[in-house]
Amino acid sequence: MPDDLQPGQLLARGVCRHLLSHDFVSVVELTPTPGLRVDVMALGPKGEIWVVECKSSRADFTSDSKWQGYLDWCDRYFWAVDAEFPTELLPDDTGLIIADSYGAEIVRLGPEDKLPPARRKVLTRKFARHAALRWQGVRDPGVTFS
């Protein structure tokens, strides 16, 4: 991983590491639909899909007007913030993860709202393609993809 990661990207790294300990695999910066890009999307062992938005500051959180649009694209929704973040700003009916660049802890599970089967199929396919394209970019950095 590059050393010049932004604070939100560092949080995402810690979140992905922690989710792996729960048998969830993750991708970052996935676009479930035009106009939305989630920080972390995680796929669980039973096909569960979780979305995690990483917020590095109060200003980062208050400027996010799209987060409710992510709720239609996951079974559970979480915020990931560092230990200094004022968590009272976050909605109580969402999940909460406290993270740093090396790990994380799930403090609160958000409510489960199961995706319709057709949407789950589309998202699982997008997840797989996104992961495969990222891996191909690592293996063959000269190749272009979108």
C-alpha positions as CSV (number, residue, x, y, z in Angstrom):
1,M,0.0,0.0,0.0
2,P,1.3,3.5,-0.8
3,D,2.5,5.6,2.1
4,D,0.5,8.6,0.9
5,L,-3.0,7.4,1.7
6,Q,-5.6,9.9,2.8
7,P,-7.1,9.6,6.4
8,G,-10.3,7.9,5.1
9,Q,-8.3,5.4,3.1
10,L,-6.3,4.5,6.2
11,L,-9.5,3.9,8.1
12,A,-10.7,1.7,5.2
13,R,-7.5,-0.4,5.4
14,G,-8.1,-1.0,9.1
15,V,-11.8,-1.8,8.5
16,C,-10.9,-4.3,5.8
17,R,-8.4,-6.0,8.0
18,H,-10.9,-6.3,10.8
19,L,-13.7,-7.6,8.6
20,L,-11.5,-10.3,7.3
21,S,-11.3,-11.6,10.9
22,H,-15.1,-12.0,10.6
23,D,-14.7,-13.9,7.3
24,F,-15.8,-10.9,5.2
25,V,-13.8,-10.1,2.1
26,S,-13.7,-6.4,1.1
27,V,-13.2,-4.1,-1.8
28,V,-12.8,-0.3,-1.6
29,E,-14.3,2.4,-3.7
30,L,-17.0,0.3,-5.4
31,T,-19.7,2.1,-7.4
32,P,-23.0,0.2,-6.9
33,T,-24.9,2.6,-9.1
34,P,-24.0,5.8,-11.0
35,G,-23.5,8.7,-8.6
36,L,-22.6,6.5,-5.5
37,R,-19.2,5.2,-4.5
38,V,-18.9,3.3,-1.3
39,D,-15.7,3.4,0.7
40,V,-15.8,-0.3,1.7
41,M,-18.1,-3.0,0.5
42,A,-17.8,-6.4,2.3
43,L,-19.1,-9.8,1.2
44,G,-19.7,-12.3,4.0
45,P,-19.5,-16.1,4.0
46,K,-23.3,-16.4,3.5
47,G,-23.5,-13.7,0.8
48,E,-24.2,-10.9,3.2
49,I,-23.3,-7.4,1.8
50,W,-22.2,-4.7,4.2
51,V,-21.3,-1.1,3.3
52,V,-18.9,0.9,5.4
53,E,-18.5,4.7,5.0
54,C,-15.2,5.9,6.5
55,K,-15.3,9.4,7.9
56,S,-12.1,11.1,9.1
57,S,-13.5,14.3,10.5
58,R,-16.7,16.1,11.5
59,A,-16.5,18.1,8.3
60,D,-16.1,14.9,6.2
61,F,-19.3,13.6,7.8
62,T,-21.4,16.8,7.6
63,S,-20.5,17.3,3.9
64,D,-21.8,13.8,3.0
65,S,-25.3,14.2,1.6
66,K,-25.4,10.8,-0.2
67,W,-25.0,8.3,2.6
68,Q,-28.7,7.4,2.8
69,G,-28.6,6.3,-0.9
70,Y,-26.2,3.5,0.2
71,L,-28.8,1.9,2.4
72,D,-30.5,0.4,-0.7
73,W,-27.3,-1.4,-1.6
74,C,-26.5,-3.4,1.5
75,D,-27.8,-5.7,4.2
76,R,-26.1,-3.6,6.9
77,Y,-24.7,-0.1,6.9
78,F,-21.8,1.1,9.1
79,W,-19.8,4.3,9.8
80,A,-16.1,3.8,10.4
81,V,-14.4,6.6,12.4
82,D,-11.4,7.0,14.5
83,A,-11.4,7.0,18.3
84,E,-11.4,10.9,18.4
85,F,-14.5,11.3,16.2
86,P,-17.6,12.7,17.9
87,T,-19.8,9.6,17.5
88,E,-22.9,11.4,18.9
89,L,-23.1,13.0,15.4
90,L,-23.8,9.6,13.8
91,P,-27.3,8.2,13.5
92,D,-28.1,5.7,16.2
93,D,-29.9,3.4,13.7
94,T,-26.7,2.6,11.8
95,G,-23.7,0.5,12.5
96,L,-20.5,1.9,14.1
97,I,-16.9,0.8,13.7
98,I,-14.0,2.4,15.5
99,A,-10.9,2.1,13.3
100,D,-7.4,3.1,12.7
101,S,-5.0,2.2,9.8
102,Y,-4.2,-1.2,11.4
103,G,-7.4,-2.6,12.7
104,A,-10.9,-1.9,13.9
105,E,-13.7,-2.9,16.3
106,I,-17.4,-3.2,15.6
107,V,-19.0,-1.2,18.3
108,R,-22.6,-1.4,17.1
109,L,-24.3,-3.5,14.4
110,G,-26.8,-1.6,12.3
111,P,-30.1,-3.1,11.6
112,E,-30.3,-5.8,9.0
113,D,-32.4,-5.0,6.0
114,K,-31.9,-7.9,3.5
115,L,-31.4,-7.0,-0.1
116,P,-33.9,-8.3,-2.7
117,P,-32.4,-11.4,-4.4
118,A,-32.1,-9.7,-7.8
119,R,-30.1,-6.8,-6.4
120,R,-27.9,-9.1,-4.4
121,K,-27.0,-11.0,-7.6
122,V,-26.2,-7.7,-9.4
123,L,-24.0,-6.5,-6.5
124,T,-22.2,-9.8,-6.0
125,R,-21.3,-9.7,-9.7
126,K,-20.1,-6.1,-9.5
127,F,-18.1,-7.0,-6.4
128,A,-16.4,-9.9,-8.2
129,R,-15.6,-7.9,-11.3
130,H,-14.3,-4.9,-9.2
131,A,-12.0,-7.3,-7.2
132,A,-10.8,-9.1,-10.3
133,L,-10.0,-5.8,-12.1
134,R,-8.1,-4.5,-9.1
135,W,-6.1,-7.7,-8.9
136,Q,-5.4,-7.6,-12.6
137,G,-4.1,-4.0,-12.2
138,V,-1.7,-5.3,-9.5
139,R,-0.5,-8.2,-11.6
140,D,-0.2,-6.2,-14.8
141,P,0.2,-2.5,-13.9
142,G,0.5,-1.5,-17.6
143,V,-3.0,-2.7,-18.5
144,T,-5.8,-0.2,-18.6
145,F,-9.3,-0.8,-17.4
146,S,-12.2,1.1,-16.2
